[in-house]
Amino acid sequence: LAEKIIIKRPVTASYLKGTIYQLDSPSHLLAFPLLSPVDKMRTALLLGFLKLNPFWQLLENITAEKFFRATGGNYAWEILWGPLMRGKFGNLAGDIAASWLWARIKKRTPRLCYIEGGFQTLVKALADAIKKNHGKILINTSVKSVPLDKFDKSLLTVPTPIAAKLV
């Protein structure tokens, strides 16, 4: 896969109220017309805190929604962060820990890596490696439980609450 990695600076934008807004720099945040100057300042301070704070453990026991509402304000949550979280996590958005958000902001760089051919390239390489090592891939199969004591290794790619119910 190494020869198929593309490194570039992506444009990060959100589609809100019928318009696409680029939101990947301080200047874009300042120019964002859907937040008041106070909400922009609270959002900037919140993002700065997440970027500079080395202690993710402080955010482990609070949801991202509660943290953002308390520090960034309810309006900024409703306009900007809530739609992003619901778009990514669906009905589990309210359960996501603020530490996830910390990691997303803290570790984000302006240069991201992409795989040529998209996620399917990775899926194919993983499937080929599993088959080569005599592993078994089950598709279109309902899983009701995963008895971990029956396997040397297991890979679950479902949301954590679902994985917890399976094991």
DOMARLO-472660 format. One record per residue: chain; x, y, z of N, C-alpha, C, CB in turn; residue in one letter. Coordinates in nm, 3 decimals, m for minus. Glycine has a CB too. Layout:
N
R   ch        nx        ny        nz       cax       cay       caz        cx        cy        cz       cbx       cby       cbz   aa
R    A         X         Y         Z         X         Y         Z         X         Y         Z         X         Y         Z    a
...
***
This chain:
167
R   ch        nx        ny        nz       cax       cay       caz        cx        cy        cz       cbx       cby       cbz   aa
R    A     0.080    m0.121     0.000     0.000     0.000     0.000     0.084     0.126     0.000    m0.091     0.000     0.118    l
R    A     0.211     0.119     0.042     0.293     0.238     0.059     0.300     0.323    m0.068     0.432     0.200     0.102    a
R    A     0.307     0.258    m0.183     0.315     0.335    m0.308     0.182     0.399    m0.345     0.362     0.246    m0.421    e
R    A     0.076     0.367    m0.273    m0.056     0.420    m0.306    m0.103     0.525    m0.206    m0.156     0.308    m0.312    k
R    A    m0.010     0.580    m0.127    m0.045     0.683    m0.028    m0.030     0.821    m0.093     0.044     0.671     0.100    i
R    A    m0.133     0.902    m0.078    m0.133     1.038    m0.130    m0.138     1.131    m0.010    m0.254     1.064    m0.229    i
R    A    m0.044     1.224     0.000    m0.041     1.320     0.110    m0.074     1.457     0.053     0.097     1.320     0.183    i
R    A    m0.178     1.520     0.110    m0.215     1.653     0.063    m0.289     1.728     0.173    m0.302     1.645    m0.064    k
R    A    m0.303     1.857     0.153    m0.379     1.940     0.247    m0.522     1.945     0.196    m0.317     2.085     0.260    r
R    A    m0.612     1.886     0.272    m0.752     1.886     0.229    m0.821     2.017     0.265    m0.827     1.769     0.291    p
R    A    m0.931     2.041     0.200    m1.019     2.150     0.239    m1.124     2.090     0.333    m1.086     2.221     0.113    v
R    A    m1.135     2.147     0.451    m1.235     2.101     0.546    m1.348     2.202     0.546    m1.175     2.084     0.691    t
R    A    m1.466     2.156     0.513    m1.580     2.245     0.501    m1.705     2.179     0.555    m1.600     2.288     0.356    a
R    A    m1.803     2.262     0.584    m1.933     2.212     0.631    m2.044     2.272     0.545    m1.955     2.248     0.782    s
R    A    m2.143     2.190     0.520    m2.261     2.233     0.446    m2.368     2.270     0.548    m2.313     2.121     0.346    y
R    A    m2.395     2.398     0.561    m2.488     2.446     0.662    m2.586     2.546     0.600    m2.413     2.510     0.779    l
R    A    m2.711     2.524     0.624    m2.816     2.614     0.577    m2.803     2.645     0.428    m2.813     2.744     0.657    k
R    A    m2.774     2.541     0.349    m2.770     2.554     0.203    m2.642     2.611     0.146    m2.881     2.638     0.160    g
R    A    m2.539     2.631     0.228    m2.414     2.690     0.180    m2.296     2.608     0.234    m2.402     2.839     0.224    t
R    A    m2.190     2.598     0.153    m2.067     2.532     0.196    m1.975     2.637     0.255    m1.998     2.456     0.077    i
R    A    m1.929     2.612     0.379    m1.838     2.704     0.448    m1.708     2.631     0.477    m1.901     2.757     0.579    y
R    A    m1.598     2.690     0.430    m1.467     2.635     0.461    m1.435     2.671     0.606    m1.356     2.688     0.362    q
R    A    m1.399     2.571     0.685    m1.376     2.592     0.829    m1.249     2.520     0.875    m1.496     2.543     0.911    l
R    A    m1.138     2.551     0.811    m1.014     2.480     0.847    m0.899     2.572     0.886    m0.971     2.394     0.733    d
R    A    m0.933     2.693     0.931    m0.828     2.784     0.976    m0.892     2.890     1.066    m0.754     2.851     0.855    s
R    A    m0.811     2.958     1.145    m0.865     3.066     1.228    m0.934     3.175     1.144    m0.754     3.127     1.311    p
R    A    m0.876     3.208     1.028    m0.937     3.313     0.946    m1.073     3.270     0.892    m0.845     3.350     0.829    s
R    A    m1.090     3.142     0.860    m1.220     3.093     0.814    m1.322     3.097     0.928    m1.208     2.949     0.758    h
R    A    m1.278     3.064     1.050    m1.368     3.073     1.164    m1.412     3.218     1.185    m1.301     3.018     1.292    l
R    A    m1.319     3.311     1.177    m1.354     3.452     1.196    m1.449     3.503     1.089    m1.229     3.537     1.196    l
R    A    m1.438     3.449     0.968    m1.524     3.492     0.857    m1.658     3.418     0.854    m1.452     3.472     0.725    a
R    A    m1.674     3.316     0.936    m1.795     3.234     0.936    m1.914     3.319     0.980    m1.778     3.111     1.030    f
R    A    m2.012     3.340     0.891    m2.120     3.435     0.920    m2.231     3.385     1.011    m2.180     3.478     0.793    p
R    A    m2.233     3.254     1.042    m2.344     3.201     1.120    m2.322     3.208     1.272    m2.369     3.059     1.081    l
R    A    m2.204     3.252     1.315    m2.177     3.267     1.457    m2.151     3.413     1.490    m2.057     3.181     1.499    l
R    A    m2.195     3.454     1.608    m2.168     3.590     1.656    m2.021     3.602     1.693    m2.259     3.625     1.779    s
R    A    m1.970     3.725     1.708    m1.831     3.740     1.752    m1.802     3.669     1.884    m1.797     3.889     1.766    p
R    A    m1.897     3.671     1.977    m1.878     3.602     2.105    m1.869     3.451     2.083    m1.993     3.635     2.204    v
R    A    m1.958     3.395     2.000    m1.954     3.251     1.972    m1.826     3.213     1.899    m2.076     3.209     1.890    d
R    A    m1.778     3.298     1.810    m1.652     3.271     1.741    m1.536     3.268     1.840    m1.626     3.376     1.632    k
R    A    m1.536     3.364     1.934    m1.429     3.370     2.034    m1.434     3.248     2.125    m1.440     3.500     2.117    m
R    A    m1.553     3.209     2.169    m1.566     3.090     2.255    m1.520     2.965     2.181    m1.711     3.074     2.303    r
R    A    m1.557     2.955     2.053    m1.516     2.840     1.972    m1.365     2.839     1.953    m1.587     2.842     1.836    t
R    A    m1.307     2.956     1.927    m1.161     2.965     1.909    m1.088     2.926     2.038    m1.121     3.108     1.866    a
R    A    m1.138     2.973     2.152    m1.075     2.939     2.280    m1.087     2.790     2.308    m1.139     3.019     2.394    l
R    A    m1.202     2.734     2.277    m1.224     2.591     2.296    m1.127     2.510     2.208    m1.370     2.554     2.263    l
R    A    m1.116     2.547     2.082    m1.025     2.476     1.992    m0.880     2.492     2.036    m1.041     2.528     1.848    l
R    A    m0.844     2.613     2.082    m0.709     2.637     2.133    m0.679     2.550     2.254    m0.690     2.783     2.169    g
R    A    m0.777     2.541     2.346    m0.761     2.456     2.464    m0.738     2.311     2.422    m0.886     2.466     2.555    f
R    A    m0.819     2.260     2.329    m0.805     2.122     2.284    m0.669     2.099     2.216    m0.918     2.085     2.188    l
R    A    m0.624     2.196     2.140    m0.498     2.182     2.067    m0.378     2.184     2.161    m0.485     2.294     1.963    k
R    A    m0.386     2.267     2.266    m0.271     2.285     2.355    m0.272     2.196     2.479    m0.264     2.427     2.397    l
R    A    m0.387     2.147     2.518    m0.400     2.066     2.639    m0.344     1.925     2.615    m0.548     2.059     2.683    n
R    A    m0.244     1.883     2.694    m0.190     1.748     2.675    m0.265     1.640     2.753    m0.045     1.745     2.715    p
R    A    m0.366     1.677     2.830    m0.429     1.585     2.923    m0.567     1.540     2.876    m0.439     1.648     3.059    f
R    A    m0.574     1.442     2.790    m0.701     1.392     2.739    m0.785     1.326     2.848    m0.677     1.293     2.627    w
R    A    m0.719     1.274     2.952    m0.791     1.202     3.057    m0.896     1.291     3.125    m0.692     1.149     3.161    q
R    A    m0.872     1.421     3.130    m0.968     1.514     3.190    m1.101     1.515     3.114    m0.909     1.655     3.193    l
R    A    m1.097     1.473     2.989    m1.215     1.479     2.902    m1.282     1.344     2.882    m1.178     1.536     2.768    l
R    A    m1.233     1.243     2.951    m1.282     1.107     2.930    m1.423     1.085     2.986    m1.188     1.009     2.993    e
R    A    m1.458     1.155     3.093    m1.585     1.131     3.161    m1.691     1.237     3.133    m1.563     1.123     3.308    n
R    A    m1.676     1.309     3.025    m1.775     1.408     2.984    m1.800     1.390     2.835    m1.727     1.555     3.017    i
R    A    m1.923     1.405     2.793    m1.950     1.389     2.649    m1.902     1.514     2.574    m2.102     1.365     2.624    t
R    A    m1.875     1.493     2.447    m1.834     1.606     2.363    m1.944     1.712     2.361    m1.802     1.558     2.218    a
R    A    m2.068     1.668     2.354    m2.179     1.764     2.351    m2.182     1.849     2.478    m2.314     1.691     2.333    e
R    A    m2.174     1.785     2.593    m2.179     1.859     2.719    m2.058     1.955     2.729    m2.181     1.762     2.840    k
R    A    m1.941     1.906     2.691    m1.821     1.989     2.695    m1.833     2.109     2.602    m1.697     1.905     2.658    f
R    A    m1.878     2.085     2.479    m1.890     2.194     2.383    m1.998     2.294     2.424    m1.920     2.140     2.245    f
R    A    m2.109     2.244     2.471    m2.215     2.336     2.515    m2.167     2.424     2.631    m2.341     2.257     2.556    r
R    A    m2.095     2.363     2.725    m2.048     2.437     2.843    m1.939     2.538     2.809    m1.995     2.340     2.947    a
R    A    m1.851     2.504     2.718    m1.738     2.594     2.689    m1.758     2.676     2.562    m1.612     2.513     2.676    t
R    A    m1.813     2.614     2.460    m1.831     2.685     2.333    m1.968     2.750     2.318    m1.809     2.590     2.218    g
R    A    m2.062     2.710     2.403    m2.195     2.769     2.399    m2.296     2.683     2.324    m2.189     2.905     2.335    g
R    A    m2.421     2.696     2.364    m2.530     2.619     2.303    m2.548     2.652     2.156    m2.660     2.644     2.378    n
R    A    m2.540     2.780     2.122    m2.567     2.820     1.984    m2.461     2.763     1.889    m2.571     2.973     1.972    y
R    A    m2.334     2.773     1.929    m2.227     2.718     1.844    m2.243     2.567     1.830    m2.087     2.751     1.903    a
R    A    m2.288     2.501     1.938    m2.314     2.357     1.928    m2.422     2.329     1.826    m2.353     2.299     2.064    w
R    A    m2.533     2.400     1.834    m2.647     2.377     1.746    m2.614     2.408     1.600    m2.766     2.460     1.791    e
R    A    m2.538     2.512     1.575    m2.507     2.554     1.438    m2.394     2.473     1.377    m2.471     2.702     1.435    i
R    A    m2.288     2.452     1.453    m2.166     2.397     1.396    m2.136     2.255     1.442    m2.050     2.485     1.431    l
R    A    m2.121     2.234     1.571    m2.070     2.107     1.621    m2.173     1.996     1.622    m2.018     2.125     1.759    w
R    A    m2.296     2.026     1.661    m2.400     1.923     1.664    m2.421     1.856     1.529    m2.530     1.983     1.710    g
R    A    m2.437     1.935     1.421    m2.453     1.872     1.288    m2.332     1.788     1.248    m2.476     1.979     1.184    p
R    A    m2.212     1.831     1.283    m2.093     1.751     1.250    m2.092     1.619     1.325    m1.965     1.831     1.283    l
R    A    m2.123     1.625     1.454    m2.124     1.503     1.536    m2.235     1.408     1.492    m2.140     1.538     1.685    m
R    A    m2.355     1.462     1.465    m2.464     1.375     1.419    m2.434     1.317     1.282    m2.596     1.454     1.415    r
R    A    m2.368     1.394     1.196    m2.331     1.344     1.064    m2.231     1.229     1.073    m2.274     1.455     0.981    g
R    A    m2.143     1.236     1.171    m2.041     1.132     1.186    m2.091     1.012     1.266    m1.919     1.190     1.252    k
R    A    m2.167     1.035     1.374    m2.202     0.928     1.466    m2.350     0.894     1.472    m2.156     0.965     1.602    f
R    A    m2.433     0.967     1.399    m2.576     0.938     1.399    m2.635     0.951     1.537    m2.602     0.799     1.346    g
R    A    m2.720     0.855     1.575    m2.789     0.866     1.703    m2.697     0.840     1.823    m2.906     0.768     1.707    n
R    A    m2.572     0.806     1.800    m2.475     0.789     1.910    m2.397     0.917     1.938    m2.378     0.676     1.876    l
R    A    m2.425     1.024     1.865    m2.349     1.149     1.879    m2.346     1.200     2.022    m2.408     1.256     1.789    a
R    A    m2.456     1.188     2.094    m2.461     1.236     2.231    m2.382     1.153     2.330    m2.602     1.241     2.276    g
R    A    m2.332     1.037     2.288    m2.256     0.948     2.377    m2.104     0.957     2.358    m2.300     0.806     2.355    d
R    A    m2.060     1.034     2.261    m1.918     1.039     2.229    m1.843     1.122     2.334    m1.896     1.099     2.087    i
R    A    m1.735     1.066     2.387    m1.657     1.135     2.490    m1.584     1.254     2.432    m1.558     1.038     2.555    a
R    A    m1.568     1.357     2.516    m1.494     1.476     2.475    m1.348     1.441     2.444    m1.501     1.583     2.585    a
R    A    m1.298     1.332     2.500    m1.160     1.291     2.470    m1.144     1.253     2.323    m1.120     1.172     2.559    s
R    A    m1.251     1.202     2.259    m1.244     1.174     2.115    m1.221     1.305     2.040    m1.374     1.104     2.065    w
R    A    m1.296     1.407     2.081    m1.284     1.537     2.016    m1.145     1.597     2.040    m1.392     1.632     2.068    l
R    A    m1.094     1.578     2.160    m0.958     1.624     2.192    m0.859     1.562     2.093    m0.919     1.588     2.339    w
R    A    m0.869     1.430     2.076    m0.776     1.361     1.986    m0.790     1.413     1.843    m0.800     1.210     1.989    a
R    A    m0.911     1.436     1.801    m0.938     1.485     1.665    m0.874     1.621     1.642    m1.089     1.494     1.639    r
R    A    m0.883     1.710     1.739    m0.828     1.845     1.726    m0.678     1.844     1.755    m0.901     1.943     1.820    i
R    A    m0.638     1.778     1.862    m0.498     1.776     1.905    m0.406     1.716     1.798    m0.484     1.698     2.034    k
R    A    m0.447     1.607     1.740    m0.361     1.533     1.647    m0.379     1.573     1.501    m0.386     1.386     1.662    k
R    A    m0.478     1.654     1.471    m0.505     1.693     1.331    m0.391     1.779     1.278    m0.640     1.770     1.320    r
R    A    m0.346     1.747     1.160    m0.242     1.825     1.094    m0.298     1.878     0.963    m0.113     1.741     1.070    t
R    A    m0.233     1.980     0.906    m0.284     2.031     0.778    m0.258     1.937     0.660    m0.220     2.166     0.749    p
R    A    m0.179     1.833     0.682    m0.152     1.737     0.575    m0.207     1.602     0.615     0.000     1.728     0.545    r
R    A    m0.294     1.548     0.532    m0.354     1.418     0.561    m0.313     1.317     0.454    m0.507     1.430     0.568    l
R    A    m0.316     1.190     0.492    m0.282     1.082     0.400    m0.410     1.017     0.349    m0.190     0.978     0.469    c
R    A    m0.411     0.990     0.221    m0.523     0.922     0.158    m0.469     0.802     0.082    m0.602     1.018     0.064    y
R    A    m0.550     0.703     0.069    m0.511     0.584    m0.007    m0.566     0.597    m0.148    m0.562     0.453     0.061    i
R    A    m0.479     0.580    m0.246    m0.524     0.583    m0.385    m0.624     0.469    m0.406    m0.402     0.570    m0.485    e
R    A    m0.737     0.500    m0.462    m0.840     0.400    m0.481    m0.939     0.395    m0.365    m0.777     0.265    m0.500    g
R    A    m0.914     0.477    m0.261    m1.006     0.486    m0.149    m0.998     0.368    m0.054    m1.145     0.498    m0.201    g
R    A    m1.096     0.360     0.032    m1.101     0.260     0.138    m1.101     0.118     0.082    m1.224     0.281     0.224    f
R    A    m1.155     0.100    m0.037    m1.161    m0.033    m0.098    m1.021    m0.093    m0.118    m1.235    m0.027    m0.232    q
R    A    m0.922    m0.009    m0.145    m0.784    m0.056    m0.160    m0.736    m0.120    m0.031    m0.691     0.060    m0.201    t
R    A    m0.766    m0.055     0.083    m0.728    m0.108     0.213    m0.805    m0.236     0.244    m0.753    m0.005     0.322    l
R    A    m0.934    m0.239     0.216    m1.016    m0.356     0.242    m0.963    m0.476     0.164    m1.164    m0.329     0.204    v
R    A    m0.929    m0.455     0.038    m0.877    m0.564    m0.046    m0.744    m0.616     0.009    m0.860    m0.517    m0.191    k
R    A    m0.654    m0.525     0.046    m0.524    m0.568     0.100    m0.542    m0.645     0.231    m0.433    m0.446     0.122    a
R    A    m0.632    m0.599     0.316    m0.658    m0.668     0.442    m0.719    m0.806     0.417    m0.752    m0.584     0.529    l
R    A    m0.815    m0.814     0.327    m0.878    m0.942     0.294    m0.775    m1.039     0.236    m0.994    m0.923     0.195    a
R    A    m0.690    m0.990     0.148    m0.585    m1.076     0.090    m0.492    m1.130     0.199    m0.503    m0.998    m0.016    d
R    A    m0.454    m1.044     0.295    m0.365    m1.087     0.403    m0.434    m1.189     0.493    m0.317    m0.966     0.486    a
R    A    m0.561    m1.170     0.522    m0.635    m1.264     0.605    m0.641    m1.400     0.537    m0.778    m1.212     0.635    i
R    A    m0.674    m1.401     0.409    m0.684    m1.528     0.334    m0.547    m1.597     0.325    m0.740    m1.503     0.192    k
R    A    m0.443    m1.520     0.302    m0.308    m1.574     0.292    m0.267    m1.643     0.421    m0.208    m1.463     0.257    k
R    A    m0.316    m1.592     0.533    m0.283    m1.649     0.664    m0.390    m1.745     0.714    m0.263    m1.537     0.765    n
R    A    m0.470    m1.796     0.620    m0.572    m1.897     0.649    m0.682    m1.848     0.743    m0.506    m2.019     0.709    h
R    A    m0.705    m1.718     0.741    m0.815    m1.662     0.820    m0.946    m1.676     0.747    m0.788    m1.515     0.854    g
R    A    m1.053    m1.650     0.817    m1.187    m1.666     0.760    m1.258    m1.531     0.761    m1.268    m1.771     0.839    k
R    A    m1.319    m1.496     0.650    m1.397    m1.373     0.637    m1.542    m1.413     0.613    m1.343    m1.281     0.521    i
R    A    m1.629    m1.364     0.698    m1.771    m1.395     0.684    m1.844    m1.267     0.643    m1.829    m1.453     0.816    l
R    A    m1.914    m1.271     0.530    m1.992    m1.156     0.487    m2.140    m1.195     0.482    m1.944    m1.104     0.347    i
R    A    m2.225    m1.097     0.485    m2.370    m1.121     0.486    m2.408    m1.223     0.593    m2.416    m1.171     0.348    n
R    A    m2.345    m1.210     0.708    m2.366    m1.303     0.818    m2.408    m1.225     0.942    m2.238    m1.386     0.845    t
R    A    m2.517    m1.265     1.001    m2.564    m1.202     1.124    m2.478    m1.249     1.241    m2.714    m1.234     1.150    s
R    A    m2.433    m1.155     1.321    m2.352    m1.188     1.438    m2.432    m1.155     1.563    m2.215    m1.111     1.436    v
R    A    m2.454    m1.254     1.646    m2.532    m1.234     1.769    m2.440    m1.225     1.891    m2.632    m1.349     1.789    k
R    A    m2.321    m1.285     1.882    m2.222    m1.275     1.990    m2.085    m1.309     1.933    m2.258    m1.371     2.110    s
R    A    m1.982    m1.269     2.006    m1.845    m1.299     1.967    m1.777    m1.360     2.090    m1.768    m1.171     1.916    v
R    A    m1.766    m1.493     2.095    m1.701    m1.558     2.209    m1.549    m1.545     2.195    m1.742    m1.709     2.220    p
R    A    m1.492    m1.446     2.261    m1.350    m1.416     2.243    m1.259    m1.531     2.285    m1.315    m1.294     2.322    l
R    A    m1.305    m1.619     2.373    m1.221    m1.731     2.415    m1.204    m1.835     2.305    m1.279    m1.796     2.539    d
R    A    m1.276    m1.823     2.196    m1.267    m1.921     2.086    m1.171    m1.874     1.975    m1.405    m1.946     2.027    k
R    A    m1.116    m1.754     1.986    m1.032    m1.698     1.881    m0.900    m1.651     1.937    m1.104    m1.583     1.810    f
R    A    m0.795    m1.664     1.853    m0.666    m1.606     1.891    m0.674    m1.454     1.882    m0.553    m1.660     1.800    d
R    A    m0.740    m1.405     1.775    m0.752    m1.261     1.752    m0.887    m1.233     1.688    m0.636    m1.207     1.663    k
R    A    m0.945    m1.120     1.724    m1.071    m1.078     1.662    m1.061    m0.931     1.628    m1.192    m1.105     1.756    s
R    A    m1.123    m0.893     1.519    m1.129    m0.753     1.478    m1.276    m0.716     1.464    m1.051    m0.728     1.344    l
R    A    m1.322    m0.626     1.548    m1.461    m0.579     1.540    m1.459    m0.436     1.487    m1.531    m0.586     1.680    l
R    A    m1.537    m0.411     1.385    m1.541    m0.278     1.324    m1.679    m0.217     1.340    m1.502    m0.284     1.175    t
R    A    m1.737    m0.238     1.455    m1.869    m0.182     1.484    m1.851    m0.078     1.596    m1.972    m0.295     1.526    v
R    A    m1.947     0.012     1.614    m1.936     0.110     1.722    m1.922     0.041     1.858    m2.059     0.201     1.723    p
R    A    m1.851     0.104     1.949    m1.821     0.047     2.080    m1.943    m0.006     2.154    m1.754     0.151     2.165    t
R    A    m2.057     0.066     2.157    m2.172     0.011     2.230    m2.221    m0.123     2.172    m2.287     0.112     2.229    p
R    A    m2.212    m0.137     2.042    m2.253    m0.263     1.979    m2.151    m0.372     2.009    m2.270    m0.246     1.824    i
R    A    m2.022    m0.339     2.002    m1.917    m0.437     2.034    m1.931    m0.486     2.177    m1.777    m0.376     2.012    a
R    A    m1.964    m0.396     2.270    m1.981    m0.435     2.410    m2.094    m0.535     2.426    m2.007    m0.311     2.497    a
R    A    m2.199    m0.524     2.347    m2.310    m0.618     2.355    m2.274    m0.754     2.294    m2.433    m0.560     2.284    k
R    A    m2.181    m0.755     2.199    m2.145    m0.878     2.131    m2.047    m0.964     2.209    m2.086    m0.846     1.998    l
R    A    m1.960    m0.903     2.287    m1.856    m0.980     2.356    m1.891    m1.012     2.500    m1.725    m0.904     2.353    v
***
